[in-house]
Amino acid sequence: MIKFFRRSFVAGLLSLGLALLSPPVAQAQAQGTDTILVLDASGSMWGLVDGQSKIAAARQAVDSILSKWNPADRLGVMVYGHRSKGDCKDIELMIPVSKFDPARIKAAVDGINPKGKTPIADSLRAAAEALHSTENKANVILVSDGIETCAPDPCGAAAELKKAGIGFTAHVIGLDVADPAAKSQLQCIARATGGVYLDAGNAASLTGALTKAVAATQGTKVASEAPPKPVAADPYLGKNIRGVARLAEGLDPISDEDVNWGIYKRAGDEKGEHVNTFYGAPFADNIAPGDYIVEVSYRQLKREFPLKVEKGKPAALDVILDVGYVTSEGSVAGGAGKVDDVVWQVSDKGGRLIAQEYDAVPRFVLAAGSYVLTLTKGQSKTSKPFSVAAGDSSNVQLSLDVGKLIVTSTYAEGGPKVEKDIVVAVRQPAKADGDEGENVAQEYDAESKFDLPSGSYDVTAVVGEAKGTVRAEVKSGAPTRINVNLNAGVVGIKADGAQEIDILSAERDLNDERKRISVSYDAAYNVALSAGDYVAVAIYADGQKVEKPFSIAAGKRQTLEIKQ
């Protein structure tokens, strides 16, 4: 299904992009070219490319390209698969070929909700019919990563359109097309209409292919990457087992490397000895004749199907998984872009964890049912219930209230910085009775970072016996930096032969006692203390105590030697 997702993304993105990048020559014409953007809005548009859903990538690309559009060129937008699931007739000319209207185009593309199939041939026919009513130079640019699944012969349909004398030319870009049959079909469409075929190995290479295709629409000679004649050989010749998988009955086959086919010998109705595992969908390979059970694994899903392979007969697996796709593009309230460094969890209605992912944009393969999706980043969390039906491809929108709090500490105003041995605690604001608020999070880095819901927090930094607290106001979608000034210094005490070193406050209380600040059972002691006056007491094995007063200045180190 990923390959169909890519096809969805590219059919719209590149068709529009190729039109939008018209060269300066066209601007000088009284009337420019006519182009139809054919945008695939099948369910596969919720697939992922470069870490985001393809429909989101297409929308972003359209937004960025609209500003470069040549106003002399007219543009129409055609969409298929956006209104119904599993309907090969779901093709709509959303915007007829007309004067360029960027706001209208953006609104149309932003409102698309992918859900259906991918009828390439009928879309080409519909685009040709729309272009036939104009007298300008007309082009359709198609980008796909897979094979037509509605019509039997899109190449033949393209050839008929060319022969009709309506000036129909289709330039085709194949995106990451691994299936030889699919690539051959796409090359044939370009060849039959006099267009060029270009390969794009991944999303990053689309720009180069797009630039070449635009040049071809303007009459520049561009070398096609398709062979001059089709390759008629069966790419799966000599294979005795082939497998395809579908989300639900009547839907396009999945094209996805994440699908695994575990082949086991059949032991009654159970899996027996493991024989082999094939990877990717669709697949074709060889296996010895016999009775098997095939375990299809697809991300969070596992299904088992019987398989009988007979000598001299090819075996075909066409399995229905009865599942749906769910993606989510979590956003940060008040921020821009997608949220990252997150945890996604899908739970059933009873709270049982079903699946967990860590990508910025996750994709779950789920059986029909009701679930809860939870998005967590640091101490921020949000949840939303959703339902899945077999064959669905949907996006669950979640917005997370989260801001970044960055905490550093210094021993004195202006420095030096605290570099080690620090504890940074974030709490809810202190209660009215003076008690500390509830603990929220704790870190131990010189620059401690926290992902927190927006609000007020008390941030305490502790080094040795020194402590400082600062109130922080966190805003969603924005970083907040604070520095905690400890107003402290460091004392190094050496007392050879001592069994214990106590540090006491210099001032005595009403009971004529001094408060113990710290204690060490080593003869050498290094500790951070708040600025002020103290007394160090060395205690020896014979009970002798030796006292020595000292003072601590903020940002300074004090050394002290006590002798018995």
N, C-alpha and C positions, 0 to 999 in steps of 0.2 A: 504493500500500500504506500510505502514511502515514495516509490518511484512515481506512483500516480499523484502523490502529494506534490512532488517536484513538477510534474507536468502541469498541475493546477497552477502552481506559483508562476511558472515560467510563461505559460500561455498568455496570462494577463500581463505580467510584468514586462516581458520582452515585446509583446505586440504594441503595448503602449509606449514603451521606451524607444522602440525603433521609430515610431512616428514622431515622438517628442524631440528626437535628436536630429531633425531635418537640418541639412547644411545650409549655409548662407545663400547658395545659389537659388534655392527654392524661394527665399524671401523676396527675391527680385521679380518673381513671376507675378503676373496679374492675378492668377489663381494658382494656388499650390496644389499639392497632391491630396488625394483622399485616402485616408487610412482607417481601417476598422481594428480596434483593439478587441481581440477575442479573449475573454478572460474566463478561464476554467474555474468554476466555483463548485466543483465536486467536493465530496466529503474529505477527499485527500488534502484539501487546502489547510486542514488542521494538522497536517504533518509538520515535521521540524526540518529546518534548514538553517545552518549557522546559528543554532541555539535559539531560534524563535519560530513561531508558526509561520507557514508560508503565506497565509492570508495577511498577517501583520507585516511581513517583509514586503509583500506586494503593495500594501497601502502606503508604507513608508517610501518605497521606491516611486510610486505615483506622485506622492507629495513633493518629493525632491525633484522630479523630472518636469512637473508641470510648469515650473518657473522658466524652463529652457525651451518651451514649445514655440514653434514658428507660427505666429498668428495667421499667416497666409495659408497654412495647411489646415484642412478640415479633418475632424476626428469624430468617429462613432465608437460606441462601446457596446459590445455584445457579450452576454454572460450566459453560461449554461450551468445547470446543476444547482442553482441557488434557491429553488422554490420547492422541490420535492425530491424524495429519496428514491433511487432506482428507476427514474423516468428518463428514457433516452430522448424524449421530445421536449425536455425542459430547456429550451433555448429562447433567449429574449434579447432583442435589440433594445437595450435600456436607453441609449442615446443615439438617435439616427445620425448619419453623416451630416454634419452641420458646422457652422462657425464655431471656432474653438471657444469653449466656455469652461475654464478651469474649476470654478466653484461647483458647477453642475457635475463635472467628471469626478471631482473629489467626493462629493456627497454620494454619488452612485457607488463608487468603489468602497467607501467606508461603510456603506449600508449592506454590503453583501454578506450573507450568512451561508457558507458552504455546507452542502449536505448531499448532493446528488451524484450522478454519473458523468461520463466524459465522452459525449458524442462528437468526435472530431469531424467525421465526414459531413454530417448534417449541419454542423456549425460552419464549415467551409461553404456549403451550398447557400446557407442563409446569408453569410457575409457577401458572397458573390452576387446574390440577388439584390442586396442593399446597395452595393457598389454599382450595379448595372444601371441604376436610375440616374447616375451622374455622368458627366462627360469628362471629368478630370482623370488624370493618371491615377490608377487605383491599385492598392496593395493590401494584402493580408499577410501578417507575419505570425507564424505559429511556432511556439516553443513547447516541446513535450519531452517527457522522460520515459515514455512507455508506449504501449500499443493501443490502438483503437479497440474499444470493448463493446460498442453498440452496433456499428455497421460492419458488414462483412468485408468491404473493399474500399477503404478511404482513398487509396491510390487511384483506383478506377474512377471514383467520383471526382477527384482532382483533375484527371485527364479529360473527363467529359466537360468540366467547366472551362478548361483551356480551349477545347475545340469549339465551344459555343461562341467564340469570338467576342467575348465581353472584356478582353484585356485583363484577364484574371491571372495574377502572379502570386504564388505563395513562397515565401522564404521561410525555411524551417531550421530551427535550432534544436538539436537533441542534447538534453542535459543529463549527463551521467547515465547514458543508456547502455546497460550491460547486456540486455537481451538482444542477440543477433537478429531475431525476427522483428523486433520492435524497431531497431535501427534501420533495417532494410526497408520497412514500411514508411518510416519518416523520410528517408532519402528518396523514396519513390514519389512521394507527394511533391517534393521540391523539383525533382527531375521532370515529372509529368507536366508541371506548369511553367517550366523555364526559370524557376527560382534557384536559389543556392541552398545547399545544406551545410550547416556548420555544427561542429561538435563543441560542447562545453563540458569539460570533465567534472566541474564542480561549480558551486555558486559563485566562487571568486572569479572564475573565468568567464562569467556571463557578460561582463562589460566589453571585453574584446570582441566576442561574437556579436554582441549587440551593435557595436560600432560598424563592423563589417556589413551586417545586414542592413543598417540604415543607408550605408553607401550604395548597396545594391538597389535599394528602392529608388535612389536618385539617379540611377543609370550608370554608376561607376561599376566597372568590371571587377567582380569579386570571384576568386576561385572557389568553386564548390568542393567540399570535402567528401562528396559522395562519388562512388565509382561511376563511370559513364554508363555501365549496364548493371542491372540488378543481379544479385547473387541468389540463384534459385535453390541452392542446396538446403536441405532441412538441417538447421543448426543442431538439432538433437538426434541426428541420424545415428543409429547404433545403440541408443539408450532404450532399455526395456521398462523403465519406470519413470513416470512424470507426475509431478504434484503441483496443484494450485490450491490456494485457500481463499475463502471469502468470509467477510464479516457476517453476512447474512445472505439468505436465498435471494438470487437475482442481482446481487451487487457485483461490482468489478472485482477481479482477482486481486489479492494483495501482492504488492511487489515490495519486498522488505527483507533485508539480510538478517533481521532479528528472528525470523521464523526458523525453528529447528525441527527436523523430522527424525525422531528416534525410532529405529526399526528393531523390533523384538520378535523372536520366534513365539508362536502362539502356543500357550499351554492351557488348553481348555478355553476358558473365557478370560484368562489372566495373561499378563506379560511374562514371557519366559526369558531365555538368554538374549542378551543384547547382541545384535548383529552389526549394525552400522548406524551412523547419524549423518544425515545430509543437511546442508545449511542453505538458507535463503529460499525465497518464494518469488516466482515459481522455480522448480528445480527439475533436473532430469539426470538420471544416472543408471547404473546397472546393479542388479541384485539377483541372486540365485532363485530359481523357482521355489515356492513354498507358501505356507500360511503364516501370516504375520499380524502383529498388532503395531500400529503406528501411533506413537505419542507425539502430537504436535505441540510444541512449546512456543509461546509467543508472549514475550515479556511476562506479565503477571498471570498469564493463562496457560492451562494445560488441558488438552482434549485427546481422547483415544479413539482410533478408528480401525476397523478390520481391513486387511489387505490380502488378496490372493494373487500370487504371481505364477502364471503357467508358462511352461516352456514354449518358446516360439511365439508368444503373444505379448504385446506391450500392455503394461498395467498402468491405468490412469487413476490418480487420486484427485478428486475435486471435493474438498471438504468444506463444510459450512460450520463456522465456529460459533455462531450465535452470540456475538460480542459487539461492543462498540468502542470507539476511541474517545478518550477524554483528555484534553489538554487544558492548560491554564497559563495565562500570561499575567502573573501577579504584578501589580503596580504598587508604588509607594505613595500614600496619600500626601499630596503637596510636593511630590518630587517628579522627576522626569525619568523615562526609561523603565526597563523591567527590573524587578528586584532580584538580587543575586545572593550567594552564600546562604541558601535557605534549605529548609527541609519540608517536603511535601508528603502528606500522609492521607491515604484513603482508608476510611473505616466503614464498616457496615452499620446498619441501624442500631445494632446492639453494642457498638463501640469496639468491635474486634478489628484489629489492624489487618487490612487486606494488602496494601502495597505502600512502598515508601521510595521516594526518589529525591535527588539532591541537585538536579539540573535547574538552571534559571527558568526554563520552560519544560515541564515534564510531559510525558505522554503515557497514559495508562490504557491498557487493554482490559476491559471489564465485562463480565457477564451482565445480562440485563438485570436491573434491580435498582434499589435506592441506596445512596451512600452519603457520606459526609467528607468533604475535602478540607483539610487543615493546612494552612501555610504558617510556618514558624521561622522567624529570623531573630536570633538572640533571645531576648526576653519578650519579644512581640509575637502575637499569635492572632490569627483570625480563621474562622471556619464558615463553611457554607454547605447546606444540603443540596444534593442534585440527584437526578435519575438518569439511567441509561437504558436505551432500548437497543435490541440487536440491529446492527447496521448503522447506528448513530455515529456521527463525528461531530463532537461539540466542544465548545470552549467554556469553561467555568471562570467567570471574571471574579477576581479577588483583589481588594485594595487593602494594603497593610499600613497601619499607623505605626511607623518606626522612624526613629532618628538616630544618628550616630553621636555618641558622647565620647570625647577623647580627653583623657586626663593625664596631665603631667604634674610633677611636684618639684619644689625647690626648697633648700634649707633656709633661704632668706630671700627677701624681695630682690629680684634681679639675678638670683643664683647664689651658689652653684646648684645644678640640677641633681636630683636624686636619680642615681643610675642603677641601683640594685637593692635587694632586701626590702622591697616595698610591698605593702598590701593595700589595695585600693578597694573599698567597699562602697556600694551604692545602696542606699536605703530610701524607703518612702520618707517624706518629711516627718520630723519629730512630732509626737503626739502632744495634745494639749497638756497632759499631766507631766510632760518632760521626758517621758520614756522614749527610747529610740524607736523610729519607725520600722516597719517590716523590712527585712533584708531582701534585696532584689537580685544583686549579682556581685561577684567578687573577682578581681584579677590581680596579677602579680608582676606586671610589666612596667618598665620605666615610662612607657607611653601606653596606658591601658585603654582599650576600646570596648565600648558597650553598645549593643543595639537595643534601644529602649522605646516603649511607647511614649508619645509626647506627654509632657507634664513636668512637675517639679520634683527634684530629688536632692537628698543630702549626700554629698560625696566626701568620704573620709579617707585620708591617706595616713598610713602608719609606717614609721621606720624606727625600729628599736622601741624606745619609750617616748618618741616624739609623735604627735598626732595633730592633724589639721583637718578642718571640715569646711566645705564650701557648698552653698546652695547652687544648683544647676537647673536651668530651664531648657528642656529638650523640645525641639520642634520636629514634626514629621517631615521627612524628605530633605533635611538639612543637617550638616554637621555642627556640633556644638563643642567648642574647645574651652577647657578651664584649666587653671593651674592652682594647685593647693600649696600655699606657702606654709611650711611647717614651723617657721621661726625657731629653728633648732640648730644645734651644732653637734660635734662628735667628740667624745672623750676616750682617750686610750689610757688605761690604768695598768701599771705593772707593780705587783707586790710579791716578790720572791718568797717562797715558803708559806704563803697564806693558803688556807683551806677554803676561804670564802671571802668574797668582796661584796659588801653592801653599799648601795648608793642611797643616801637619805636626803630629804629636803633640809635646807639649812635652817629654816624657820621652825620653831617648836610650836605646838598647839597649846590649848589651855591646860592640858594635862602634862605639859612639859615633855611631850614626846615628839619625835620627828618621824614623818611619814616615810616608809620604805618605798623608794621609787623602782629599784631594780636589785637583782642579786645574781652573782656568778660564783660557781664553785671551782673556778680555775684561777691560777695565779696571775693571769693576764686577761684583761677585759676591755673590749671595744664596743661602745654603744652610743646611739644617737639619743640626745636629750633635748627637751625644750630649753630655750634660753632662760638662764636664771642661776641661782646660787645653790650649791649642793655640798654634801659632806660624804667623802668616801671612807668606809670603815673596812680595814683588813683584819681578818680574824685568823689566828694561828692555832696550831694543834694544842699548845699549852694553855689555851684560853685567852691569851693576850690579845687586846684590841688596839689597833692604831688608827687614829682618825686624821683625815687631812681635808680641809675645806678647799673648794675650787668653784670657779664660775664658768658658765657656758655662754658664748656669744653666738648669735645667729650667723650661720654660714662659715663658722670657724672650727678648727680642730684644736683640742686641748690635750696635752699629754701630762700624765701624773705618775710619779714613782713613790711608792710607800715602802719604807724600810722598817723592819722589826726593831 
